[in-house]
Amino acid sequence: MAQHRLPVSQGAVLALPATSQAKDFRPALTALDSLLCGAFAGAVAKTVIAPLDRTKIIFQVSSNRFSAKEAFRFIRCTYLKNGLLSLWRGNSATMVRVMPYAAIQFYSHDQYKKLLGSCYGFQGKALPPFPRFLAGSLAGATAAMLTYPLDMVRARMAVTAREMYSNIMHVFVRISQEEGVKTLYRGFTPTILGVIPYAGITFFTYETLKKLHAEKTKRSHPYPYERLAFGACAGLIGQSASYPLDVVRRRMQTAGVTGSCYCTILGTMREIVTGEGVVRGLYKGLSMNWVKGPVAVGVSFTTFDITHDLLLKLHQRGHFIH
């Protein structure tokens, strides 16, 4: 959850002339091209912030109080005890999840934009605000539904020692045998409820900033550092809005290995608030997300746009034949 995306992503750069209903002159690539660009963007973004992401999950699923000092102390102790690569524990599961997630999200976002454009009478043009938000929300929900078990596996690997789960398949087998197949979808409802506003806000913010930038500068393609800034803003706003549901999701996903009993969204929220408070419980690790989230979304959106442009140029020069 991006992202472009991370959680979330977006595929098309809006090429806007001076008119208010500007057309998107950027040629479309094939479905495979969009899927590959999305997968690569998601992989790069998640790998960059993997140590911070793992640290955030560790604090989210525990009752220990979070602070930046404690977070970086955990990172340092993990490095000294288990080595540098231990900071990326669970990243293989993240890659298995995030590459199809980002690929589906990027591609489906383009398809939803086309579909909503034809429904609202804006075919080939920049969408108005609500359809722009809706396209992002639908893309995020589609990707989450199709890849959720991999997110569960990634969370389990992040909070357990290597002795408990040796690899991705081992997680699937043990959960299925010891807790039942349904456990692979524990936390699915808060995930969907969280990804709808997150993906919608993130895509909406990113595309709106690019639209305003294009109208002001008359340049349809922002510079890489501008894309990073737009993606960072989008990620900051989107993740802040949906963060409590992210905490609930992680608690429910890891209940089987933490010894806790989190069965429902409201029950989990009630237990967190009762034991830890609203801010220190439901928003635990948010400051860490303010660091890693904008970086991840900015890198994801920028990587997707640059890779998309590169493939487009290669197609135009005849390097690929479909």
C-alpha positions as a LaTeX table, in Angstrom:
\begin{tabular}{lrrr}
\hline
Residue & $x$ (\AA) & $y$ (\AA) & $z$ (\AA) \\
\hline
Met1 & 0.00 & 0.00 & 0.00 \\
Ala2 & 2.87 & 2.55 & $-2.94$ \\
Gln3 & 3.44 & 4.01 & $-6.05$ \\
His4 & 4.34 & 4.99 & $-8.29$ \\
Arg5 & 2.32 & 3.31 & $-5.51$ \\
Leu6 & 2.90 & 1.53 & $-2.39$ \\
Pro7 & 1.29 & 1.09 & $-1.06$ \\
Val8 & $-0.23$ & 2.46 & $-4.54$ \\
Ser9 & 0.65 & 3.81 & $-7.89$ \\
Gln10 & $-0.37$ & 5.49 & $-11.02$ \\
Gly11 & 0.41 & 4.85 & $-14.57$ \\
Ala12 & $-0.24$ & 7.76 & $-16.87$ \\
Val13 & 1.41 & 11.15 & $-16.88$ \\
Leu14 & $-1.16$ & 13.80 & $-17.66$ \\
Ala15 & $-0.05$ & 15.93 & $-20.57$ \\
Leu16 & $-1.99$ & 19.10 & $-20.13$ \\
Pro17 & $-2.20$ & 22.06 & $-22.48$ \\
Ala18 & $-3.61$ & 25.38 & $-21.38$ \\
Thr19 & $-7.25$ & 24.25 & $-21.63$ \\
Ser20 & $-9.06$ & 23.13 & $-18.53$ \\
Gln21 & $-9.97$ & 19.72 & $-19.98$ \\
Ala22 & $-6.55$ & 18.73 & $-21.20$ \\
Lys23 & $-5.92$ & 15.58 & $-23.18$ \\
Asp24 & $-3.43$ & 12.91 & $-22.16$ \\
Phe25 & $-1.08$ & 12.74 & $-25.16$ \\
Arg26 & 1.12 & 10.09 & $-23.64$ \\
Pro27 & 0.85 & 6.93 & $-25.81$ \\
Ala28 & $-0.16$ & 3.78 & $-24.03$ \\
Leu29 & 2.19 & 0.82 & $-23.80$ \\
Thr30 & 1.09 & $-2.80$ & $-23.80$ \\
Ala31 & $-0.41$ & $-4.48$ & $-20.75$ \\
Leu32 & 2.83 & $-6.42$ & $-20.22$ \\
Asp33 & 4.86 & $-3.20$ & $-20.33$ \\
Ser34 & 2.68 & $-1.57$ & $-17.68$ \\
Leu35 & 2.83 & $-4.68$ & $-15.48$ \\
Leu36 & 6.62 & $-4.83$ & $-15.73$ \\
Cys37 & 7.00 & $-1.12$ & $-14.96$ \\
Gly38 & 4.74 & $-1.45$ & $-11.94$ \\
Ala39 & 6.52 & $-4.54$ & $-10.62$ \\
Phe40 & 9.93 & $-2.89$ & $-10.96$ \\
Ala41 & 8.77 & 0.33 & $-9.32$ \\
Gly42 & 7.29 & $-1.54$ & $-6.37$ \\
Ala43 & 10.40 & $-3.67$ & $-5.90$ \\
Val44 & 12.78 & $-0.69$ & $-5.91$ \\
Ala45 & 10.65 & 1.35 & $-3.50$ \\
Lys46 & 10.12 & $-1.45$ & $-0.97$ \\
Thr47 & 13.77 & $-2.51$ & $-0.99$ \\
Val48 & 14.89 & 1.05 & $-0.25$ \\
Ile49 & 12.73 & 1.33 & 2.89 \\
Ala50 & 12.74 & $-2.34$ & 4.00 \\
Pro51 & 14.66 & $-1.85$ & 7.30 \\
Leu52 & 12.33 & 0.97 & 8.37 \\
Asp53 & 9.27 & $-1.02$ & 7.29 \\
Arg54 & 10.32 & $-4.06$ & 9.32 \\
Thr55 & 11.02 & $-1.88$ & 12.37 \\
Lys56 & 7.59 & $-0.27$ & 12.09 \\
Ile57 & 5.86 & $-3.65$ & 11.97 \\
Ile58 & 7.79 & $-4.87$ & 15.03 \\
Phe59 & 6.48 & $-1.93$ & 17.06 \\
Gln60 & 2.98 & $-2.08$ & 15.58 \\
Val61 & 2.40 & $-5.63$ & 16.78 \\
Ser62 & 3.85 & $-5.13$ & 20.27 \\
Ser63 & 2.67 & $-3.16$ & 23.29 \\
Asn64 & 6.06 & $-1.45$ & 23.67 \\
Arg65 & 5.99 & 2.30 & 23.43 \\
Phe66 & 7.27 & 3.69 & 20.13 \\
Ser67 & 9.76 & 6.52 & 19.74 \\
Ala68 & 12.29 & 7.41 & 17.08 \\
Lys69 & 15.07 & 6.73 & 19.58 \\
Glu70 & 13.75 & 3.25 & 20.37 \\
Ala71 & 13.21 & 2.51 & 16.69 \\
Phe72 & 16.77 & 3.33 & 15.71 \\
Arg73 & 18.07 & 1.51 & 18.80 \\
Phe74 & 16.24 & $-1.59$ & 17.54 \\
Ile75 & 17.80 & $-1.18$ & 14.08 \\
Arg76 & 21.27 & $-0.81$ & 15.61 \\
Cys77 & 20.86 & $-3.81$ & 17.92 \\
Thr78 & 19.55 & $-5.96$ & 15.07 \\
Tyr79 & 22.54 & $-5.00$ & 12.93 \\
Leu80 & 25.07 & $-5.71$ & 15.71 \\
Lys81 & 23.48 & $-9.01$ & 16.69 \\
Asn82 & 22.51 & $-10.53$ & 13.33 \\
Gly83 & 24.35 & $-8.52$ & 10.68 \\
Leu84 & 23.34 & $-6.02$ & 8.02 \\
Leu85 & 21.22 & $-8.39$ & 5.92 \\
Ser86 & 19.01 & $-9.19$ & 8.92 \\
Leu87 & 17.50 & $-5.72$ & 8.51 \\
Trp88 & 16.00 & $-7.00$ & 5.27 \\
Arg89 & 14.51 & $-10.16$ & 6.84 \\
Gly90 & 11.16 & $-10.83$ & 5.20 \\
Asn91 & 12.09 & $-8.72$ & 2.18 \\
Ser92 & 11.94 & $-11.77$ & $-0.09$ \\
Ala93 & 8.31 & $-12.21$ & 0.97 \\
Thr94 & 7.82 & $-8.49$ & 0.44 \\
Met95 & 9.16 & $-8.78$ & $-3.11$ \\
Val96 & 6.92 & $-11.77$ & $-3.84$ \\
Arg97 & 3.97 & $-9.70$ & $-2.64$ \\
Val98 & 4.81 & $-6.17$ & $-3.75$ \\
Met99 & 5.85 & $-6.94$ & $-7.32$ \\
Pro100 & 2.49 & $-8.45$ & $-8.34$ \\
Tyr101 & 0.70 & $-5.92$ & $-6.08$ \\
Ala102 & 2.36 & $-2.91$ & $-7.70$ \\
Ala103 & 2.07 & $-4.41$ & $-11.18$ \\
Ile104 & $-1.67$ & $-5.04$ & $-10.76$ \\
Gln105 & $-2.21$ & $-1.65$ & $-9.16$ \\
Phe106 & $-0.43$ & 0.33 & $-11.87$ \\
Tyr107 & $-2.07$ & $-1.58$ & $-14.70$ \\
Ser108 & $-5.58$ & $-1.63$ & $-13.21$ \\
His109 & $-5.30$ & 2.08 & $-12.43$ \\
Asp110 & $-4.79$ & 2.81 & $-16.12$ \\
Gln111 & $-7.73$ & 0.56 & $-17.01$ \\
Tyr112 & $-10.03$ & 2.14 & $-14.42$ \\
Lys113 & $-9.06$ & 5.60 & $-15.67$ \\
Lys114 & $-10.08$ & 4.62 & $-19.20$ \\
Leu115 & $-13.31$ & 3.01 & $-17.99$ \\
Leu116 & $-14.29$ & 5.96 & $-15.79$ \\
Gly117 & $-13.25$ & 8.38 & $-18.52$ \\
Ser118 & $-15.70$ & 6.80 & $-20.93$ \\
Cys119 & $-18.46$ & 6.62 & $-18.26$ \\
Tyr120 & $-18.07$ & 10.27 & $-17.27$ \\
Gly121 & $-17.48$ & 11.56 & $-20.79$ \\
Phe122 & $-13.77$ & 12.34 & $-20.33$ \\
Gln123 & $-12.30$ & 9.70 & $-22.64$ \\
Gly124 & $-8.66$ & 10.60 & $-23.34$ \\
Lys125 & $-8.82$ & 13.62 & $-21.02$ \\
Ala126 & $-7.78$ & 14.40 & $-17.48$ \\
Leu127 & $-10.41$ & 13.05 & $-15.12$ \\
Pro128 & $-12.29$ & 15.37 & $-12.75$ \\
Pro129 & $-11.55$ & 15.00 & $-9.00$ \\
Phe130 & $-14.00$ & 12.29 & $-7.91$ \\
Pro131 & $-13.33$ & 9.81 & $-10.76$ \\
Arg132 & $-9.60$ & 10.49 & $-10.23$ \\
Phe133 & $-9.98$ & 9.44 & $-6.58$ \\
Leu134 & $-12.21$ & 6.49 & $-7.49$ \\
Ala135 & $-9.73$ & 5.12 & $-10.04$ \\
Gly136 & $-7.00$ & 5.03 & $-7.40$ \\
Ser137 & $-9.25$ & 3.42 & $-4.79$ \\
Leu138 & $-10.42$ & 0.70 & $-7.17$ \\
Ala139 & $-6.84$ & $-0.01$ & $-8.29$ \\
Gly140 & $-5.65$ & $-0.36$ & $-4.69$ \\
Ala141 & $-8.59$ & $-2.59$ & $-3.72$ \\
Thr142 & $-8.07$ & $-4.82$ & $-6.77$ \\
Ala143 & $-4.36$ & $-5.30$ & $-6.04$ \\
Ala144 & $-4.99$ & $-5.95$ & $-2.33$ \\
Met145 & $-7.66$ & $-8.57$ & $-2.98$ \\
Leu146 & $-5.47$ & $-10.52$ & $-5.39$ \\
Thr147 & $-2.28$ & $-10.51$ & $-3.28$ \\
Tyr148 & $-3.47$ & $-10.48$ & 0.35 \\
Pro149 & $-2.13$ & $-13.90$ & 1.52 \\
Leu150 & 1.36 & $-12.74$ & 0.52 \\
Asp151 & 0.95 & $-9.71$ & 2.78 \\
Met152 & 0.06 & $-12.00$ & 5.68 \\
Val153 & 3.18 & $-14.11$ & 5.03 \\
Arg154 & 5.38 & $-11.01$ & 4.85 \\
Ala155 & 4.06 & $-9.76$ & 8.22 \\
Arg156 & 4.67 & $-13.14$ & 9.89 \\
Met157 & 8.25 & $-13.31$ & 8.60 \\
Ala158 & 8.96 & $-9.76$ & 9.74 \\
Val159 & 8.07 & $-10.42$ & 13.41 \\
Thr160 & 9.47 & $-13.94$ & 13.89 \\
Ala161 & 12.92 & $-15.48$ & 14.13 \\
Arg162 & 14.33 & $-17.43$ & 11.21 \\
Glu163 & 14.01 & $-20.64$ & 13.24 \\
Met164 & 10.21 & $-20.40$ & 13.20 \\
Tyr165 & 9.71 & $-19.73$ & 9.50 \\
Ser166 & 12.64 & $-20.62$ & 7.24 \\
Asn167 & 11.14 & $-19.44$ & 3.94 \\
Ile168 & 7.95 & $-18.25$ & 2.29 \\
Met169 & 6.57 & $-21.71$ & 1.55 \\
His170 & 7.25 & $-22.76$ & 5.14 \\
Val171 & 5.02 & $-19.92$ & 6.35 \\
Phe172 & 2.18 & $-20.98$ & 4.06 \\
Val173 & 2.46 & $-24.63$ & 5.11 \\
Arg174 & 2.64 & $-23.97$ & 8.87 \\
Ile175 & $-0.20$ & $-21.46$ & 8.91 \\
Ser176 & $-2.41$ & $-23.78$ & 6.83 \\
Gln177 & $-1.66$ & $-26.82$ & 9.00 \\
Glu178 & $-1.66$ & $-25.19$ & 12.45 \\
Glu179 & $-4.14$ & $-22.32$ & 12.12 \\
Gly180 & $-6.19$ & $-23.15$ & 9.05 \\
Val181 & $-6.28$ & $-21.72$ & 5.53 \\
Lys182 & $-8.75$ & $-19.01$ & 6.60 \\
Thr183 & $-5.96$ & $-17.50$ & 8.73 \\
Leu184 & $-4.22$ & $-16.43$ & 5.51 \\
Tyr185 & $-7.04$ & $-13.88$ & 5.15 \\
Arg186 & $-7.09$ & $-12.68$ & 8.76 \\
Gly187 & $-7.02$ & $-8.87$ & 8.72 \\
Phe188 & $-8.37$ & $-8.72$ & 5.16 \\
Thr189 & $-11.31$ & $-6.41$ & 6.02 \\
Pro190 & $-9.24$ & $-3.66$ & 7.69 \\
Thr191 & $-6.78$ & $-3.95$ & 4.81 \\
Ile192 & $-9.48$ & $-3.21$ & 2.23 \\
Leu193 & $-11.02$ & $-0.47$ & 4.38 \\
Gly194 & $-7.59$ & 1.10 & 4.71 \\
Val195 & $-6.43$ & 0.71 & 1.12 \\
Ile196 & $-9.51$ & 2.41 & $-0.37$ \\
Pro197 & $-8.79$ & 5.86 & 1.16 \\
Tyr198 & $-5.01$ & 5.33 & 1.00 \\
Ala199 & $-4.83$ & 4.43 & $-2.68$ \\
Gly200 & $-7.53$ & 6.92 & $-3.62$ \\
Ile201 & $-5.91$ & 9.84 & $-1.80$ \\
Thr202 & $-2.41$ & 8.92 & $-2.97$ \\
Phe203 & $-3.30$ & 8.65 & $-6.66$ \\
Phe204 & $-5.56$ & 11.69 & $-6.47$ \\
Thr205 & $-2.89$ & 13.84 & $-4.81$ \\
Tyr206 & $-0.11$ & 12.75 & $-7.16$ \\
Glu207 & $-2.11$ & 13.29 & $-10.34$ \\
Thr208 & $-3.56$ & 16.57 & $-9.09$ \\
Leu209 & $-0.07$ & 17.93 & $-8.31$ \\
Lys210 & 1.16 & 16.90 & $-11.75$ \\
Lys211 & $-1.89$ & 18.50 & $-13.36$ \\
Leu212 & $-1.36$ & 21.78 & $-11.51$ \\
His213 & 2.36 & 21.67 & $-12.30$ \\
Ala214 & 1.70 & 21.13 & $-16.01$ \\
Glu215 & $-0.79$ & 24.01 & $-16.13$ \\
Lys216 & 1.66 & 26.33 & $-14.40$ \\
Thr217 & 4.91 & 25.37 & $-16.17$ \\
Lys218 & 3.48 & 24.22 & $-19.55$ \\
Arg219 & 5.67 & 21.10 & $-19.18$ \\
Ser220 & 3.77 & 17.80 & $-19.44$ \\
His221 & 6.59 & 15.76 & $-17.86$ \\
Pro222 & 7.92 & 16.88 & $-14.46$ \\
Tyr223 & 11.60 & 16.48 & $-13.67$ \\
Pro224 & 12.54 & 13.42 & $-11.54$ \\
Tyr225 & 13.03 & 15.49 & $-8.38$ \\
Glu226 & 9.60 & 17.07 & $-8.91$ \\
Arg227 & 8.02 & 13.63 & $-9.27$ \\
Leu228 & 9.73 & 12.56 & $-6.05$ \\
Ala229 & 8.29 & 15.58 & $-4.27$ \\
Phe230 & 4.78 & 14.98 & $-5.64$ \\
Gly231 & 4.94 & 11.31 & $-4.65$ \\
Ala232 & 6.23 & 12.19 & $-1.18$ \\
Cys233 & 3.31 & 14.56 & $-0.59$ \\
Ala234 & 0.86 & 11.96 & $-1.87$ \\
Gly235 & 2.29 & 9.27 & 0.38 \\
Leu236 & 2.34 & 11.51 & 3.45 \\
Ile237 & $-1.32$ & 12.46 & 3.11 \\
Gly238 & $-2.56$ & 9.01 & 2.12 \\
Gln239 & $-0.77$ & 7.08 & 4.86 \\
Ser240 & $-1.71$ & 9.51 & 7.61 \\
Ala241 & $-5.39$ & 9.14 & 6.69 \\
Ser242 & $-5.45$ & 5.34 & 6.79 \\
Tyr243 & $-2.81$ & 4.55 & 9.43 \\
Pro244 & $-5.02$ & 3.26 & 12.33 \\
Leu245 & $-6.40$ & 0.52 & 10.07 \\
Asp246 & $-2.82$ & $-0.43$ & 9.18 \\
Val247 & $-2.07$ & $-1.01$ & 12.88 \\
Val248 & $-5.25$ & $-3.09$ & 13.26 \\
Arg249 & $-4.36$ & $-5.14$ & 10.18 \\
Arg250 & $-0.88$ & $-5.97$ & 11.50 \\
Arg251 & $-2.21$ & $-6.95$ & 14.94 \\
Met252 & $-4.73$ & $-9.32$ & 13.37 \\
Gln253 & $-2.19$ & $-10.79$ & 10.94 \\
Thr254 & 0.37 & $-11.61$ & 13.64 \\
Ala255 & $-2.00$ & $-12.70$ & 16.44 \\
Gly256 & $-1.07$ & $-16.33$ & 15.89 \\
Val257 & 2.59 & $-15.76$ & 16.80 \\
Thr258 & 2.28 & $-12.97$ & 19.39 \\
Gly259 & $-0.14$ & $-14.86$ & 21.63 \\
Ser260 & $-2.82$ & $-12.17$ & 21.34 \\
Cys261 & $-6.46$ & $-12.65$ & 20.41 \\
Tyr262 & $-7.52$ & $-10.16$ & 17.74 \\
Cys263 & $-10.60$ & $-11.42$ & 15.91 \\
Thr264 & $-12.56$ & $-8.35$ & 14.78 \\
Ile265 & $-11.70$ & $-4.82$ & 13.73 \\
Leu266 & $-13.69$ & $-3.12$ & 16.49 \\
Gly267 & $-12.48$ & $-5.61$ & 19.09 \\
Thr268 & $-8.87$ & $-5.06$ & 18.08 \\
Met269 & $-9.28$ & $-1.28$ & 18.15 \\
Arg270 & $-10.96$ & $-1.46$ & 21.57 \\
Glu271 & $-8.16$ & $-3.58$ & 23.02 \\
Ile272 & $-5.44$ & $-1.33$ & 21.58 \\
Val273 & $-7.10$ & 1.87 & 22.83 \\
Thr274 & $-7.79$ & 0.37 & 26.27 \\
Gly275 & $-4.26$ & $-0.92$ & 26.77 \\
Glu276 & $-2.18$ & 1.68 & 24.97 \\
Gly277 & $-4.34$ & 4.73 & 24.27 \\
Val278 & $-5.46$ & 6.28 & 21.00 \\
Val279 & $-2.32$ & 8.11 & 19.93 \\
Arg280 & 0.25 & 5.68 & 21.36 \\
Gly281 & $-1.75$ & 2.68 & 20.18 \\
Leu282 & $-3.57$ & 3.34 & 16.91 \\
Tyr283 & $-0.92$ & 5.78 & 15.69 \\
Lys284 & 2.11 & 3.87 & 16.95 \\
Gly285 & 4.92 & 4.17 & 14.42 \\
Leu286 & 3.25 & 6.93 & 12.43 \\
Ser287 & 6.33 & 9.16 & 12.71 \\
Met288 & 8.37 & 6.31 & 11.20 \\
Asn289 & 5.80 & 6.15 & 8.40 \\
Trp290 & 6.25 & 9.87 & 7.80 \\
Val291 & 9.88 & 9.08 & 6.98 \\
Lys292 & 9.54 & 5.85 & 5.03 \\
Gly293 & 6.10 & 6.42 & 3.46 \\
Pro294 & 6.87 & 9.53 & 1.41 \\
Val295 & 10.22 & 8.03 & 0.37 \\
Ala296 & 8.57 & 4.78 & $-0.77$ \\
Val297 & 5.73 & 6.45 & $-2.66$ \\
Gly298 & 8.03 & 9.05 & $-4.20$ \\
Val299 & 10.51 & 6.42 & $-5.37$ \\
Ser300 & 7.71 & 4.19 & $-6.64$ \\
Phe301 & 5.92 & 6.87 & $-8.69$ \\
Thr302 & 9.19 & 8.24 & $-10.05$ \\
Thr303 & 10.57 & 4.81 & $-10.96$ \\
Phe304 & 7.34 & 3.90 & $-12.72$ \\
Asp305 & 7.25 & 7.13 & $-14.75$ \\
Ile306 & 10.91 & 6.94 & $-15.75$ \\
Thr307 & 10.70 & 3.23 & $-16.65$ \\
His308 & 7.47 & 3.87 & $-18.56$ \\
Asp309 & 9.12 & 6.70 & $-20.53$ \\
Leu310 & 12.20 & 4.56 & $-21.24$ \\
Leu311 & 10.14 & 1.66 & $-22.59$ \\
Leu312 & 8.08 & 4.06 & $-24.66$ \\
Lys313 & 11.22 & 5.50 & $-26.29$ \\
Leu314 & 12.54 & 2.01 & $-26.98$ \\
His315 & 9.24 & 1.09 & $-28.65$ \\
Gln316 & 9.33 & 4.26 & $-30.74$ \\
Arg317 & 12.83 & 3.42 & $-31.92$ \\
Gly318 & 11.75 & $-0.07$ & $-32.93$ \\
His319 & 13.73 & $-2.02$ & $-30.30$ \\
Phe320 & 10.61 & $-4.03$ & $-29.33$ \\
Ile321 & 8.18 & $-5.75$ & $-31.66$ \\
His322 & 4.83 & $-7.01$ & $-30.39$ \\
\hline
\end{tabular}
